[in-house]
Amino acid sequence: MAKIPLLDMRPEIESIWDKLMEELQATIKGSQFIMGPNVKAFEPELAAYLGVKHCVTCNSGTDALVLSMRALGIKEGDEVITTPFTFFATSECIGVVGAKPVFVDIDPVTFNMDVSKIEAKITSKTKAIIPVHLYGHVVDMDPLMKIAEKHGLKVVEDVAQAFGSEYKGKKAGTIGDTGAYSFFPSKNLSAFGDGGAFVTDDDDIAAKARMLRVHGASKKYHNEVIGYNSRLDELQATVLRVKLPHIDEWNEGRRQAAARYSKMLAGLDGVITPSEADYAKHVYHQYTIRILGGKRDAVQQALADAEIGSFVYYPVPLDKLPVYAGMEFGALTNSDMCATEVLSLPIWPKITEDIQTQVVAKIREALG
């Protein structure tokens, strides 16, 4: 581990250690490891926290997106609009069901899909939109939902990086037809391995997702469709149940850390700090700055030399990936620009001001 890592999970784990060990031991002694009592309890607890009717847990955030595509009937020949500035899973789920991704450029301030550019990409084949709440900042959902309603499109919110974030007081992931969450170990609400969840207020969509996650069977050994083996592990559900009551406190710790960073970096030439739109409650899964003038890589190297973790999310926009070679998506200039400028700095709920001061001092030094 670097002297200052990109993410230090130890303070979070230590704060819940006794409860975590107690519950994990109880789960192990209970010996119900597949779809056990913690999975069954976690689903309604998560639904209640988010304010939705149905929560269907699954193996990963990627599977939550795939379940969304399948449950909504997205199929071969369809088109799905999304952002090129995100992790590959967002567009991968589109390809898994045989559909085609159509990319819309981003707003360089929020790093999210530029909603004003969606309608120009809609065709007769368009069936859905996947907005990604990147870095913990929600997409401007009201105008997006109006476009979706106007054109009869489904909306799948990718909330992998934004658990607990809000749009005008409503939890991200609860506004569209479905929401897909990841509990990968680095997420704001994290398991000790892979895990995910699919949420919706629609009874039929939820029933389809529940069937798909267990080999396409609503009744064991009576398989109705080709599905998946995509169940949340009982041990991971145990961890998530212990963590869920603390998520608001931990997200607030991230928000306070972000405010300190922004104050420390204010006025530094060549650095643009993240901002929060008035409709959003940002939960800072990442604190991502833009470094202008072609100096990003030099700053990252300077941090690495000082054993300070940082990371580029994402150096290659999705439309430039080899898997899409030969496909034409049009100019996505803001996405291309941000890929050369973004740098995510160390952040976690209990990061100290002293650590942040060291990080910022090294950035200032690197920029001269």
C-alpha positions as CSV (number, residue, x, y, z in Angstrom):
1,M,0.0,0.0,0.0
2,A,1.2,3.5,-0.9
3,K,2.1,5.9,2.0
4,I,-1.2,7.6,1.1
5,P,-3.4,5.2,-0.7
6,L,-6.2,6.2,-3.1
7,L,-8.6,4.5,-0.7
8,D,-8.1,3.3,2.8
9,M,-10.9,1.0,4.0
10,R,-9.3,0.2,7.3
11,P,-10.9,3.0,9.4
12,E,-14.3,2.1,8.2
13,I,-13.9,-1.6,8.9
14,E,-12.3,-0.9,12.3
15,S,-15.3,1.3,13.4
16,I,-17.7,-1.7,12.9
17,W,-15.3,-4.5,13.7
18,D,-17.1,-6.0,16.7
19,K,-20.5,-6.0,15.1
20,L,-19.1,-7.3,11.8
21,M,-17.4,-10.3,13.5
22,E,-20.4,-11.1,15.6
23,E,-22.7,-11.2,12.5
24,L,-20.2,-13.0,10.2
25,Q,-19.7,-15.7,12.9
26,A,-23.5,-16.1,13.2
27,T,-23.8,-16.5,9.4
28,I,-21.1,-19.1,9.3
29,K,-22.6,-21.1,12.2
30,G,-26.0,-20.8,10.5
31,S,-24.6,-22.5,7.4
32,Q,-27.1,-21.0,5.0
33,F,-24.8,-19.6,2.4
34,I,-27.1,-19.3,-0.7
35,M,-30.1,-17.0,-0.5
36,G,-30.0,-17.2,3.3
37,P,-31.7,-15.0,5.9
38,N,-29.3,-12.1,5.5
39,V,-30.0,-11.8,1.7
40,K,-33.7,-12.0,2.5
41,A,-33.5,-9.3,5.2
42,F,-31.1,-7.0,3.2
43,E,-33.4,-6.7,0.2
44,P,-36.3,-5.0,2.1
45,E,-33.9,-3.0,4.2
46,L,-32.2,-1.6,1.1
47,A,-35.5,-0.9,-0.6
48,A,-36.7,1.0,2.5
49,Y,-33.5,3.1,2.6
50,L,-33.9,4.0,-1.1
51,G,-37.6,4.4,-1.0
52,V,-38.5,1.9,-3.6
53,K,-40.9,-1.1,-3.8
54,H,-38.6,-3.8,-4.9
55,C,-34.9,-4.7,-4.4
56,V,-33.5,-7.7,-6.2
57,T,-29.9,-8.5,-5.1
58,C,-27.5,-10.2,-7.5
59,N,-23.8,-11.1,-8.1
60,S,-22.5,-7.7,-9.2
61,G,-23.3,-4.2,-10.5
62,T,-22.7,-5.5,-14.0
63,D,-25.3,-8.2,-13.5
64,A,-27.7,-5.6,-12.2
65,L,-27.4,-3.8,-15.5
66,V,-27.8,-7.0,-17.5
67,L,-30.9,-7.9,-15.5
68,S,-32.3,-4.4,-16.2
69,M,-31.7,-4.9,-20.0
70,R,-33.4,-8.3,-20.0
71,A,-36.3,-7.4,-17.6
72,L,-37.1,-4.4,-19.8
73,G,-37.1,-6.4,-23.0
74,I,-34.0,-4.8,-24.6
75,K,-32.9,-7.2,-27.4
76,E,-30.9,-7.7,-30.5
77,G,-31.2,-4.8,-33.0
78,D,-32.2,-2.2,-30.3
79,E,-30.2,0.9,-29.6
80,V,-29.5,2.2,-26.1
81,I,-28.2,5.7,-25.4
82,T,-25.5,6.2,-22.8
83,T,-22.3,8.0,-21.9
84,P,-18.8,7.1,-23.3
85,F,-17.2,8.4,-20.1
86,T,-17.7,5.5,-17.6
87,F,-16.6,1.9,-16.9
88,F,-17.1,-0.6,-19.7
89,A,-19.8,-2.5,-17.8
90,T,-22.3,0.3,-18.7
91,S,-22.0,-0.4,-22.4
92,E,-21.1,-4.1,-22.0
93,C,-24.6,-4.9,-20.6
94,I,-26.1,-3.4,-23.8
95,G,-23.9,-5.7,-26.0
96,V,-24.7,-8.8,-23.8
97,V,-28.3,-8.6,-24.9
98,G,-27.4,-8.0,-28.5
99,A,-28.3,-4.3,-28.6
100,K,-26.0,-1.4,-29.8
101,P,-24.7,1.4,-27.6
102,V,-25.1,5.0,-28.8
103,F,-22.9,7.5,-27.0
104,V,-23.8,11.0,-26.0
105,D,-21.0,13.5,-25.1
106,I,-20.6,14.6,-21.5
107,D,-20.8,17.9,-19.6
108,P,-17.2,18.6,-18.6
109,V,-18.4,20.2,-15.3
110,T,-20.3,17.3,-13.9
111,F,-18.6,14.6,-16.1
112,N,-22.1,13.2,-16.7
113,M,-24.1,12.7,-19.9
114,D,-25.1,16.1,-21.4
115,V,-28.9,15.6,-21.4
116,S,-29.4,18.4,-24.0
117,K,-27.6,16.2,-26.6
118,I,-29.8,13.1,-26.1
119,E,-32.6,13.8,-28.5
120,A,-30.3,14.2,-31.5
121,K,-29.2,10.6,-31.0
122,I,-32.7,9.1,-30.9
123,T,-33.7,6.9,-33.8
124,S,-36.5,4.4,-34.5
125,K,-34.3,1.7,-33.0
126,T,-33.7,3.5,-29.7
127,K,-35.4,1.7,-26.8
128,A,-33.6,2.9,-23.6
129,I,-31.3,5.4,-22.0
130,I,-28.6,4.5,-19.4
131,P,-27.6,7.7,-17.4
132,V,-24.5,7.1,-15.3
133,H,-24.2,9.0,-12.0
134,L,-20.4,9.3,-12.3
135,Y,-18.1,9.8,-9.3
136,G,-21.1,10.2,-7.0
137,H,-22.8,13.1,-8.8
138,V,-26.3,12.5,-10.2
139,V,-27.4,13.2,-13.8
140,D,-30.0,16.0,-14.3
141,M,-32.9,13.5,-14.3
142,D,-36.0,15.7,-14.8
143,P,-35.2,16.7,-18.4
144,L,-33.9,13.2,-19.2
145,M,-37.2,11.6,-17.9
146,K,-39.2,14.1,-20.0
147,I,-37.3,13.0,-23.1
148,A,-37.8,9.4,-22.3
149,E,-41.5,9.8,-21.8
150,K,-41.8,11.8,-25.0
151,H,-40.1,9.1,-27.0
152,G,-41.4,6.0,-25.1
153,L,-38.0,5.0,-23.8
154,K,-37.0,3.0,-20.8
155,V,-34.5,4.5,-18.3
156,V,-31.9,2.4,-16.4
157,E,-29.9,4.4,-13.9
158,D,-26.3,3.2,-13.4
159,V,-25.7,4.0,-9.7
160,A,-22.5,1.9,-9.3
161,Q,-20.6,5.0,-8.1
162,A,-23.3,7.0,-6.4
163,F,-25.0,5.0,-3.6
164,G,-26.8,7.4,-1.4
165,S,-26.6,10.4,-3.7
166,E,-29.7,12.4,-4.3
167,Y,-31.5,14.2,-7.0
168,K,-33.8,16.9,-5.6
169,G,-34.2,14.9,-2.4
170,K,-34.9,11.6,-4.2
171,K,-32.3,8.8,-4.0
172,A,-30.3,8.2,-7.2
173,G,-31.5,4.9,-8.9
174,T,-35.2,5.4,-7.9
175,I,-36.2,7.8,-10.7
176,G,-36.0,5.7,-13.8
177,D,-37.6,2.3,-14.6
178,T,-34.8,0.5,-12.8
179,G,-31.6,1.3,-10.8
180,A,-28.5,-0.8,-10.8
181,Y,-26.1,-0.7,-7.9
182,S,-22.6,-2.2,-7.3
183,F,-21.2,-3.3,-3.9
184,F,-17.7,-3.8,-5.2
185,P,-15.2,-3.4,-2.4
186,S,-14.2,0.2,-3.4
187,K,-17.8,1.5,-3.5
188,N,-19.4,3.8,-0.9
189,L,-21.5,0.9,0.3
190,S,-19.2,-2.0,-0.2
191,A,-19.0,-5.7,0.3
192,F,-15.9,-7.8,0.8
193,G,-16.2,-9.1,-2.7
194,D,-18.6,-8.7,-5.7
195,G,-22.2,-7.9,-5.2
196,G,-25.0,-5.8,-6.7
197,A,-28.7,-4.9,-6.6
198,F,-31.5,-4.1,-9.0
199,V,-34.3,-1.9,-7.8
200,T,-37.7,-0.9,-9.3
201,D,-41.2,0.1,-8.4
202,D,-42.7,-2.1,-11.1
203,D,-44.0,-5.5,-9.9
204,D,-43.7,-7.2,-13.3
205,I,-40.1,-6.0,-13.9
206,A,-39.1,-7.1,-10.4
207,A,-40.6,-10.6,-11.0
208,K,-38.7,-11.0,-14.2
209,A,-35.4,-9.9,-12.6
210,R,-36.0,-12.4,-9.7
211,M,-36.6,-15.2,-12.2
212,L,-33.6,-14.3,-14.4
213,R,-31.1,-14.3,-11.5
214,V,-31.9,-17.9,-10.7
215,H,-31.5,-19.6,-14.1
216,G,-34.8,-18.2,-15.4
217,A,-37.0,-20.1,-13.0
218,S,-39.7,-18.6,-10.8
219,K,-40.1,-22.2,-9.4
220,K,-37.1,-24.4,-8.8
221,Y,-36.6,-27.0,-11.6
222,H,-39.3,-25.2,-13.7
223,N,-37.1,-23.0,-15.9
224,E,-39.1,-20.7,-18.1
225,V,-36.3,-18.7,-19.9
226,I,-32.5,-18.7,-20.2
227,G,-31.3,-16.9,-17.2
228,Y,-28.2,-16.5,-15.0
229,N,-26.7,-17.7,-11.8
230,S,-26.5,-14.3,-10.2
231,R,-27.2,-14.3,-6.5
232,L,-25.7,-12.1,-3.8
233,D,-23.6,-14.2,-1.5
234,E,-24.9,-14.6,2.0
235,L,-21.6,-13.5,3.6
236,Q,-21.6,-10.4,1.5
237,A,-25.2,-9.7,2.5
238,T,-24.1,-10.0,6.1
239,V,-21.4,-7.4,5.6
240,L,-23.7,-5.0,3.7
241,R,-26.4,-5.3,6.5
242,V,-23.8,-4.2,9.1
243,K,-22.6,-1.3,6.9
244,L,-26.0,0.1,5.6
245,P,-26.9,1.9,8.8
246,H,-23.6,3.9,8.6
247,I,-23.8,4.9,4.9
248,D,-25.2,8.4,5.5
249,E,-22.5,9.2,8.0
250,W,-19.8,7.8,5.7
251,N,-21.1,9.7,2.7
252,E,-21.1,12.9,4.8
253,G,-17.5,12.2,5.7
254,R,-16.7,12.1,2.0
255,R,-18.6,15.4,1.4
256,Q,-16.6,17.1,4.2
257,A,-13.3,15.8,2.7
258,A,-14.3,17.0,-0.7
259,A,-15.1,20.5,0.7
260,R,-11.6,20.6,2.3
261,Y,-9.9,19.6,-0.9
262,S,-11.8,22.2,-2.9
263,K,-10.9,24.9,-0.4
264,M,-7.2,23.9,-0.4
265,L,-7.1,23.8,-4.2
266,A,-9.0,27.0,-4.8
267,G,-7.2,29.5,-7.0
268,L,-4.5,27.0,-8.2
269,D,-3.9,27.8,-11.8
270,G,-4.5,24.9,-14.2
271,V,-6.7,22.9,-11.8
272,I,-10.5,22.6,-12.0
273,T,-12.1,21.2,-8.9
274,P,-15.4,19.3,-9.0
275,S,-18.6,21.2,-8.5
276,E,-22.0,20.2,-7.3
277,A,-25.2,21.2,-9.3
278,D,-28.0,22.7,-7.3
279,Y,-30.2,19.6,-8.0
280,A,-27.6,17.2,-6.6
281,K,-26.3,15.8,-3.4
282,H,-22.8,14.5,-4.4
283,V,-21.4,11.6,-2.4
284,Y,-17.9,11.8,-3.8
285,H,-17.2,8.2,-4.6
286,Q,-14.2,9.9,-6.3
287,Y,-12.9,13.4,-5.8
288,T,-11.8,14.1,-9.4
289,I,-10.0,17.2,-10.6
290,R,-9.1,18.3,-14.1
291,I,-5.5,19.3,-14.7
292,L,-5.1,21.5,-17.7
293,G,-2.3,22.2,-20.1
294,G,-1.2,18.7,-20.7
295,K,0.2,18.4,-17.2
296,R,-2.0,15.6,-15.8
297,D,0.4,12.7,-16.3
298,A,3.3,14.7,-14.8
299,V,1.3,15.5,-11.7
300,Q,0.2,11.8,-11.3
301,Q,3.8,10.7,-11.6
302,A,4.9,13.3,-9.0
303,L,2.3,11.9,-6.6
304,A,3.4,8.3,-7.3
305,D,7.0,9.3,-6.6
306,A,5.8,10.6,-3.2
307,E,3.9,7.3,-2.6
308,I,0.6,9.1,-2.9
309,G,-2.2,7.1,-4.7
310,S,-4.2,8.6,-7.5
311,F,-6.0,7.2,-10.5
312,V,-7.3,8.1,-13.9
313,Y,-11.0,7.3,-14.3
314,Y,-11.1,6.9,-17.4
315,P,-8.1,7.2,-19.8
316,V,-9.9,5.6,-22.8
317,P,-13.5,6.7,-23.5
318,L,-15.8,3.7,-24.4
319,D,-16.2,4.7,-28.0
320,K,-12.4,4.4,-28.4
321,L,-12.2,0.8,-27.1
322,P,-11.0,-2.0,-29.4
323,V,-14.3,-3.8,-28.9
324,Y,-16.0,-1.0,-30.8
325,A,-13.4,-0.6,-33.6
326,G,-15.1,0.2,-36.9
327,M,-18.2,1.6,-35.3
328,E,-19.0,5.3,-35.9
329,F,-20.3,7.3,-32.9
330,G,-19.6,10.9,-34.0
331,A,-17.5,13.5,-32.2
332,L,-17.4,13.2,-28.4
333,T,-15.0,16.1,-27.8
334,N,-15.7,16.7,-24.1
335,S,-15.3,13.0,-23.3
336,D,-12.0,12.9,-25.2
337,M,-10.7,16.1,-23.5
338,C,-11.6,14.9,-20.0
339,A,-9.9,11.6,-20.5
340,T,-6.6,13.5,-20.8
341,E,-7.3,15.8,-17.9
342,V,-9.0,13.9,-15.0
343,L,-7.2,12.7,-11.9
344,S,-8.9,11.2,-8.9
345,L,-7.3,12.0,-5.5
346,P,-7.3,9.9,-2.3
347,I,-10.6,10.1,-0.5
348,W,-12.5,8.0,2.1
349,P,-14.9,8.9,4.9
350,K,-12.3,9.3,7.6
351,I,-9.4,10.8,5.6
352,T,-7.7,13.4,7.7
353,E,-7.0,17.0,6.9
354,D,-3.3,16.4,7.4
355,I,-3.3,13.7,4.7
356,Q,-5.2,16.0,2.3
357,T,-2.7,18.8,3.0
358,Q,0.2,16.5,1.9
359,V,-1.7,15.5,-1.3
360,V,-2.4,19.1,-2.2
361,A,1.2,20.3,-1.4
362,K,2.6,17.7,-3.8
363,I,0.2,18.8,-6.5
364,R,1.2,22.4,-6.0
365,E,4.8,21.5,-6.1
366,A,4.3,19.5,-9.3
367,L,2.6,22.4,-11.0
368,G,5.4,24.8,-10.0
